[in-house]
Amino acid sequence: MKPVIRALAALCLLATSALSAEPSGAPSNGLLRSPDDLHGKRIAVAVGSAQEAWVSKHFPDSTILQYDTIPDLVVAVTSGKADATLKDEGTLKDLLSKNDTIGVLGESVFNSPLASGFGKGHPETRHQFNQFLKKIRSNGTYAEMVDRWMVRGEETMPKIATHGRNGTLTVGVALIGLPFAMIKDNEPSGLLFEIINRFAADIGKTPKIQLLEVSGMVAAAASGKVDMITALYDTEERRKMIDFSDPIYEMGNRFVARKTHIAGAATDSSDGKIRSSKDLHGRRIAVLLGSAYEAYATKNFPDATILQYQNASDVLAAVKYDKADASINDDDTLREILKNEPSIGALDESLFTFRVGAGFRKDETALRTQFNEYLANLRKTGEYTQVMQPWLLGERTTLPAMPQIPTTGELIIGTANLGLPWVAYQDNQLAGADVELMSRFAASIGKKPKFVVMDFGALIAALTTGKVDMIASDIFITEERQKAINFSDPYFEAGNKIFALKTRLGNTSPDAVGSSSATEPPTPSFLSRLKNSFESNILLEKRYLMIWDGLQTTILISILATLFGTALGGVVCFMRMSSRAWLNVPAKVYISILRGTPVLVLLMLIFYVVFGSVNISPTLVAVIAFGMNFAAYFAEIFRSGMMSIDNGQREAGIAMGLTTVQTFIHVLLPQTVVRILPVYKGEFISLVKMTSIVGYIAVHDLTKAGDIIRSRTFDAFFPLVMVAVLYFLIAALLIQVLEYLERRTDPVARRRQGDAQ
């Protein structure tokens, strides 16, 4: 699948580049004068190599073509499928001597040390190898090898005797070509193979070579498939998986292209930093699904990878943990993010400005008129500044006392948990500028405000289907949205900026992003971090109450959906086993449709379509949706259990004078229950886990509670782990209940228990 995706991505980028103008800075005649001219071009790299990482970082607007083998890189360049590739200087001499159609473009662009790699669990082998390197450097053997392979360019291996008295040394090697590693006349040849043989002889082992692709070498060492690998570029990313030896050899890396495409000399290349919006081309941009940021990024950065997330906390986590290169947010929300996240920075450049308004259904003109009149009066009396300014300046973080007046009904307001200053949970209560403004508006028309918190992308759908009366959540007024809903008069205008890790921003000094100096505070211990996470995610602002509410909702939906699904499944099973077509056929269709429809799609259809115009509790909708899905599976489970019982059991019951119903209840049903309970348990646990998606229809279950906590603490790990543990405990508890029922209904188990007593 990966090659297909890469090919499609490459085709899209090529089509984009063909329709766009030639990149700035490129020579008008298309010839390559320096590595800088490769921006926007096609660059071939080996999968998993240091060259791939370097090119991806420094040429983000180029099309990166990934190949598994070194020969494939050369073929890609010589055949015109790629404009250039990046090769180490060690193998360049051999490559250029055998192919006169290609040449070198400019000077070395980066240096990197070659080293051997070892699994984290093999420190003794790594230590032995480092000692071996020191020995051959001190006695002149290393200099002799370098002279033989790197200077004189010999291709024949010297004979090295190995005894193998201490076993076998398994070494993974990639054939990157002479002078390092190549198979010549069916024999290994090159500097790396000589080092392997000499090291194996030094520790009394027999070398066993495993030929690997570059992309598979780290995995082989990390998983213990080989004792060591040689040789790879020593990079920080690879050090996360394996340990490296002292450097074996250090060399530069230079671009290679067809001679007919090369025209000039080299200049310095980009450092890959983000200094302006232009540097987002070819990057990974995280956006909130359904937001104006998504539309802006898609339109203005067609060559970028747009990563869509359901909520604002996931967008921030993607940037913070380097799953995305950058994101976009409005100035006021960014101010809160930067205050709480020292690792995040923002560019000064403002991308665009949008007006913010409240949304109303097309047929709801009266409510929209009331809001506009209220807004105009608020500005006229000066109360607007008193409401909005404290939130925007960060002076207010909790909701002030709202007017207490008699109300006649509710005003249902859809909103999304975007964070302060707009909408956020504080002390388990909604707070923010939008919350206060809408609450005051509701009071002005004699209504009690009821906020329904949902994913941002679901707000307009909830409004158009009548689930809410209005929506307000820092919503930008756009032409696309105005086709579906009407907006109020604007009540705010927001600028928007790029934010990213400070280490990725070009306008941030090293001091701003921290250093490894002695003045840095010590890293807190694991227990200290765990304690801090527990306090901020559980105890602070009594967030455990939010978790408890979500836990109750999850358990309630799980149990009610199971009971409803079991009852409905029994009816469907009866219809499915009927000989009458008018009963049998609908049951077959029901089972096929429900088993073939994703539960999330079923949930959304029932909430927004089936009950689109009905004011119904989302929790009840979740019970119905999960129950219907469970019924389709239970019907088939129950049917298979019934069919496994010999027909003689039914006949025996009839012969004893029992009616058909009595025979089913007293003879067939007990045997069926015993046979299906093991499978039933599995389906039940699957249902419990599936309830984690009910947040899509604004149900505050356990998963949603975790999301809300993450949005306030900016902690991506503790809330998720906590939710996972709680789901495990729920499943374990309910499994114990079902296993108790299984023992009670199993006659063999009851007989054994009776004998034991």
Secondary structure, 3 states (H helix, E strand, C coil): CHHHHHHHHHHHHHHHHHHCCCCCCCCCCCCECCHHHHCCCEEEEECCCHHHHHHHHHCCCCEEEEECCHHHHHHHHHCCCCCEEEEEHHHHHHHHHHCCCEEEEEEEEEEEEEEEEEECCCHHHHHHHHHHHHHHHHCCHHHHHHHHHHHCCCCCCCCCCCCCCCCEEEEEECCCECCCEEEECCEEECHHHHHHHHHHHHCCCEEEEEECCHHHHHHHHHCCCCCEEEEEECCHHHHCCEEECCCCEEEEEEEEEEHHHECCCCCCCCCCCECCHHHHCCCEEEEECCCHHHHHHHHHCCCCEEEEECCHHHHHHHHHCCCCCEEEEEHHHHHHHHHHCCCEEEEEEEEEEEEECCEECCCCHHHHHHHHHHHHHHHHHCHHHHHHHHHHCCCCCCCCCCCCCCCCCEEEEEECCCECCCEEEECCEEECHHHHHHHHHHHHCCCEEEEEECCHHHHHHHHHCCCCCEECCCCECCHHHHCCCEECCCCEEEEEEEEEEHHHECCCCHHHHCCCCCCCCCCCCHHHHHHHHHHHHHHHHHHHHHHHHHHHHHHHHHHHHHHHHHHHHHHHHHHHCCCCHHHHHHHHHHHHHHHHCCHHHHHHHHHHHHCCCCCCCHHHHHHHHHHHHHHHHHHHHHHHHHHCCCHHHHHHHHHCCCCHHHHHHHHHHHHHHHHHHHHHHHHHHHHHHHHHHHHHHCCCCHHHHHHHHHHHHCCCCHHHHHHHHHHHHHHHHHHHHHHHHHHHHCHHHHHHHHHHC
